[in-house]
Amino acid sequence: MARLTVEERAALAFMALKSQDRDDATMTAEAALCAGAGQPQAPFFGFMDQAAFWADMADPEELEAYCLASFNAMPRGRQAAFLDHVQGRQAA
């Protein structure tokens, strides 16, 4: 961005996509344009490590959706324990 104009960057992106076959160009454009982290992946080391890694890349809408769905899927006792935990913390 420091060296190319908007038009030059657009032309470069266009030519890079045109140099690929249609499927690869589509996947590349979608990866560049689709925001967010996608669904969480299976943990490599542990659930909390993977969750923190995913949350660092996720959009606010993704965070809220997965948080609410996860909370709703918890048994009532775990929901209460979770609420006790988060209500005892200051918002970041």
Z-matrix of the N, CA and C atoms (Angstrom, degrees):
N
C 1 1.443
C 2 1.521 1 111.22
N 3 1.337 2 116.79 1 -26.54
C 4 1.456 3 119.76 2 -177.07
C 5 1.527 4 111.71 3 -73.55
N 6 1.322 5 117.22 4 -23.41
C 7 1.461 6 119.39 5 -172.69
C 8 1.529 7 114.09 6 -114.37
N 9 1.344 8 117.99 7 -20.05
C 10 1.459 9 120.73 8 -176.82
C 11 1.519 10 110.50 9 -112.34
N 12 1.327 11 115.34 10 147.29
C 13 1.459 12 119.94 11 175.37
C 14 1.531 13 109.26 12 -75.68
N 15 1.326 14 116.18 13 169.87
C 16 1.461 15 121.08 14 176.71
C 17 1.528 16 110.17 15 -57.89
N 18 1.311 17 116.60 16 -43.92
C 19 1.469 18 121.22 17 -179.15
C 20 1.529 19 111.03 18 -64.47
N 21 1.321 20 116.96 19 -41.15
C 22 1.466 21 120.29 20 178.99
C 23 1.523 22 111.54 21 -65.65
N 24 1.324 23 116.65 22 -40.86
C 25 1.473 24 119.83 23 177.77
C 26 1.527 25 110.83 24 -65.51
N 27 1.334 26 116.96 25 -39.20
C 28 1.465 27 120.81 26 177.89
C 29 1.528 28 110.41 27 -63.53
N 30 1.332 29 116.71 28 -43.83
C 31 1.465 30 120.64 29 178.98
C 32 1.524 31 110.82 30 -63.63
N 33 1.318 32 117.30 31 -40.34
C 34 1.460 33 121.20 32 178.68
C 35 1.528 34 110.65 33 -63.82
N 36 1.331 35 116.24 34 -44.80
C 37 1.462 36 120.06 35 178.79
C 38 1.526 37 110.74 36 -63.29
N 39 1.317 38 116.23 37 -43.15
C 40 1.468 39 121.11 38 179.14
C 41 1.526 40 110.88 39 -59.33
N 42 1.327 41 116.30 40 -49.33
C 43 1.462 42 120.10 41 -177.69
C 44 1.536 43 111.62 42 -66.95
N 45 1.315 44 116.84 43 -35.06
C 46 1.464 45 119.74 44 177.40
C 47 1.525 46 110.10 45 -64.04
N 48 1.333 47 117.00 46 -42.13
C 49 1.463 48 119.66 47 178.07
C 50 1.523 49 111.31 48 -68.25
N 51 1.324 50 117.27 49 -40.74
C 52 1.466 51 120.85 50 -179.97
C 53 1.529 52 111.89 51 -65.16
N 54 1.318 53 117.87 52 -24.18
C 55 1.467 54 120.79 53 -179.19
C 56 1.530 55 112.11 54 -77.69
N 57 1.336 56 116.90 55 -10.96
C 58 1.465 57 121.25 56 -179.57
C 59 1.519 58 110.20 57 -99.25
N 60 1.351 59 115.55 58 159.61
C 61 1.462 60 116.86 59 172.90
C 62 1.531 61 108.10 60 -70.24
N 63 1.319 62 116.64 61 165.26
C 64 1.467 63 121.51 62 -171.36
C 65 1.526 64 112.49 63 -57.20
N 66 1.325 65 118.82 64 -44.66
C 67 1.461 66 121.14 65 -178.31
C 68 1.527 67 111.94 66 -64.37
N 69 1.340 68 116.32 67 -45.32
C 70 1.462 69 119.48 68 179.22
C 71 1.530 70 111.54 69 -66.24
N 72 1.327 71 116.63 70 -38.76
C 73 1.462 72 119.93 71 178.80
C 74 1.529 73 110.13 72 -65.08
N 75 1.327 74 117.10 73 -39.91
C 76 1.465 75 120.75 74 178.49
C 77 1.512 76 110.56 75 -63.91
N 78 1.320 77 117.25 76 -46.48
C 79 1.467 78 120.61 77 179.34
C 80 1.524 79 111.03 78 -62.49
N 81 1.324 80 117.03 79 -39.84
C 82 1.465 81 120.96 80 179.65
C 83 1.526 82 110.88 81 -65.18
N 84 1.319 83 116.44 82 -47.13
C 85 1.467 84 120.05 83 -179.87
C 86 1.521 85 110.98 84 -63.93
N 87 1.324 86 117.53 85 -42.40
C 88 1.461 87 120.10 86 178.49
C 89 1.525 88 111.12 87 -62.63
N 90 1.319 89 116.73 88 -41.01
C 91 1.468 90 119.97 89 179.49
C 92 1.524 91 110.94 90 -64.14
N 93 1.331 92 116.44 91 -36.47
C 94 1.462 93 120.39 92 -179.52
C 95 1.526 94 112.31 93 -75.81
N 96 1.325 95 117.01 94 -34.33
C 97 1.460 96 120.55 95 -173.13
C 98 1.518 97 114.56 96 -96.15
N 99 1.301 98 117.02 97 -28.47
C 100 1.463 99 119.85 98 -178.14
C 101 1.515 100 108.94 99 -80.83
N 102 1.286 101 114.55 100 117.86
C 103 1.456 102 119.76 101 -178.06
C 104 1.518 103 110.06 102 -78.68
N 105 1.291 104 114.58 103 163.76
C 106 1.443 105 120.13 104 173.17
C 107 1.511 106 114.20 105 97.57
N 108 1.299 107 113.50 106 176.92
C 109 1.452 108 121.20 107 -174.96
C 110 1.511 109 113.12 108 -99.76
N 111 1.325 110 117.61 109 -8.53
C 112 1.457 111 119.18 110 -174.63
C 113 1.516 112 110.09 111 73.67
N 114 1.293 113 115.11 112 -167.45
C 115 1.463 114 117.94 113 -178.09
C 116 1.521 115 111.15 114 -73.56
N 117 1.324 116 117.02 115 149.68
C 118 1.472 117 119.43 116 176.26
C 119 1.530 118 110.60 117 -62.17
N 120 1.309 119 115.74 118 144.59
C 121 1.460 120 121.49 119 179.96
C 122 1.526 121 110.11 120 -93.16
N 123 1.313 122 116.06 121 167.68
C 124 1.467 123 120.85 122 176.75
C 125 1.530 124 108.67 123 -62.83
N 126 1.316 125 117.18 124 142.77
C 127 1.466 126 119.65 125 -176.94
C 128 1.523 127 112.54 126 -69.55
N 129 1.327 128 115.74 127 141.90
C 130 1.460 129 121.80 128 176.42
C 131 1.528 130 109.67 129 -92.41
N 132 1.321 131 116.56 130 -47.20
C 133 1.461 132 120.69 131 179.26
C 134 1.522 133 111.33 132 -102.83
N 135 1.309 134 116.83 133 -48.11
C 136 1.448 135 121.39 134 -179.13
C 137 1.517 136 109.80 135 -167.59
N 138 1.315 137 116.14 136 164.16
C 139 1.457 138 120.10 137 -177.27
C 140 1.522 139 112.26 138 -62.70
N 141 1.317 140 118.03 139 -43.39
C 142 1.462 141 120.15 140 -177.85
C 143 1.527 142 111.55 141 -66.61
N 144 1.335 143 117.72 142 -40.35
C 145 1.467 144 120.46 143 177.18
C 146 1.529 145 110.75 144 -60.94
N 147 1.334 146 116.18 145 -46.82
C 148 1.468 147 119.66 146 -179.18
C 149 1.521 148 111.07 147 -66.65
N 150 1.332 149 116.83 148 -39.76
C 151 1.464 150 120.02 149 179.48
C 152 1.528 151 110.83 150 -63.13
N 153 1.319 152 117.26 151 -42.78
C 154 1.468 153 120.80 152 179.04
C 155 1.525 154 110.80 153 -65.33
N 156 1.323 155 117.05 154 -41.21
C 157 1.465 156 121.64 155 178.14
C 158 1.530 157 110.17 156 -61.36
N 159 1.336 158 116.30 157 -47.09
C 160 1.463 159 120.78 158 -179.98
C 161 1.529 160 110.54 159 -63.80
N 162 1.334 161 117.16 160 -44.37
C 163 1.461 162 121.21 161 -176.64
C 164 1.526 163 111.80 162 -63.07
N 165 1.322 164 117.86 163 -30.37
C 166 1.465 165 121.01 164 177.23
C 167 1.521 166 112.23 165 -64.64
N 168 1.327 167 117.67 166 -25.98
C 169 1.460 168 121.53 167 -177.69
C 170 1.522 169 113.18 168 -101.24
N 171 1.314 170 117.64 169 -15.23
C 172 1.461 171 121.47 170 -172.81
C 173 1.527 172 112.13 171 -76.10
N 174 1.312 173 114.36 172 150.78
C 175 1.469 174 121.33 173 173.24
C 176 1.524 175 108.72 174 -77.06
N 177 1.329 176 117.48 175 158.70
C 178 1.466 177 120.08 176 178.06
C 179 1.534 178 112.99 177 -54.68
N 180 1.334 179 117.26 178 -38.50
C 181 1.466 180 120.17 179 179.87
C 182 1.524 181 111.06 180 -64.57
N 183 1.335 182 116.76 181 -39.47
C 184 1.462 183 120.27 182 177.45
C 185 1.524 184 110.78 183 -65.34
N 186 1.327 185 115.88 184 -45.11
C 187 1.463 186 119.63 185 179.37
C 188 1.524 187 111.09 186 -56.96
N 189 1.320 188 115.97 187 -47.15
C 190 1.461 189 120.39 188 -178.47
C 191 1.521 190 111.54 189 -64.71
N 192 1.328 191 117.64 190 -42.80
C 193 1.461 192 121.23 191 -178.73
C 194 1.528 193 111.61 192 -63.86
N 195 1.338 194 117.00 193 -48.24
C 196 1.462 195 119.80 194 -179.20
C 197 1.524 196 111.61 195 -69.72
N 198 1.327 197 116.65 196 -34.70
C 199 1.460 198 120.07 197 178.22
C 200 1.524 199 110.42 198 -63.12
N 201 1.324 200 116.40 199 -49.16
C 202 1.458 201 120.35 200 -178.61
C 203 1.530 202 111.41 201 -65.22
N 204 1.320 203 116.68 202 -43.98
C 205 1.467 204 119.66 203 179.69
C 206 1.530 205 110.91 204 -63.72
N 207 1.326 206 116.52 205 -40.96
C 208 1.468 207 120.21 206 178.64
C 209 1.521 208 110.73 207 -65.20
N 210 1.322 209 116.34 208 -44.40
C 211 1.467 210 120.46 209 178.89
C 212 1.522 211 110.67 210 -60.65
N 213 1.331 212 116.98 211 -45.96
C 214 1.461 213 120.91 212 -178.97
C 215 1.528 214 112.58 213 -64.60
N 216 1.328 215 117.28 214 -26.97
C 217 1.464 216 120.94 215 -179.88
C 218 1.528 217 112.94 216 -82.16
N 219 1.333 218 117.48 217 -12.45
C 220 1.470 219 120.88 218 -179.73
C 221 1.524 220 110.85 219 -73.47
N 222 1.340 221 116.87 220 147.52
C 223 1.466 222 119.31 221 170.33
C 224 1.534 223 109.36 222 -63.19
N 225 1.315 224 117.14 223 156.17
C 226 1.470 225 122.10 224 -175.79
C 227 1.527 226 112.54 225 -53.03
N 228 1.313 227 117.88 226 -41.94
C 229 1.462 228 120.81 227 -179.57
C 230 1.522 229 112.60 228 -62.57
N 231 1.329 230 116.23 229 -40.43
C 232 1.471 231 120.38 230 178.05
C 233 1.528 232 110.47 231 -69.97
N 234 1.333 233 117.24 232 -35.78
C 235 1.460 234 119.98 233 176.03
C 236 1.531 235 110.21 234 -60.54
N 237 1.323 236 116.14 235 -44.70
C 238 1.466 237 120.23 236 179.85
C 239 1.524 238 110.69 237 -63.28
N 240 1.330 239 117.26 238 -43.18
C 241 1.467 240 120.78 239 178.94
C 242 1.529 241 110.48 240 -64.47
N 243 1.321 242 117.03 241 -39.37
C 244 1.461 243 121.30 242 178.31
C 245 1.523 244 110.47 243 -63.77
N 246 1.331 245 116.78 244 -46.18
C 247 1.462 246 120.33 245 178.73
C 248 1.526 247 111.29 246 -61.47
N 249 1.322 248 117.54 247 -41.34
C 250 1.463 249 120.48 248 176.28
C 251 1.527 250 110.52 249 -59.19
N 252 1.326 251 115.89 250 -41.81
C 253 1.470 252 120.56 251 -179.53
C 254 1.526 253 111.57 252 -64.64
N 255 1.324 254 117.66 253 -51.67
C 256 1.456 255 119.55 254 -175.07
C 257 1.529 256 112.71 255 -74.34
N 258 1.304 257 117.96 256 -27.65
C 259 1.459 258 119.38 257 178.45
C 260 1.523 259 111.77 258 -74.39
N 261 1.314 260 116.26 259 -17.87
C 262 1.458 261 120.11 260 177.44
C 263 1.518 262 112.51 261 -85.52
N 264 1.329 263 118.05 262 -4.86
C 265 1.468 264 122.57 263 -179.79
C 266 1.505 265 110.33 264 -106.39
N 267 1.315 266 115.46 265 152.90
C 268 1.468 267 121.31 266 173.04
C 269 1.530 268 107.99 267 -81.13
N 270 1.305 269 117.65 268 143.89
C 271 1.464 270 121.27 269 177.30
C 272 1.524 271 109.76 270 -64.08
N 273 1.312 272 115.64 271 140.63
C 274 1.478 273 120.52 272 -178.98
C 275 1.505 274 111.57 273 -74.74
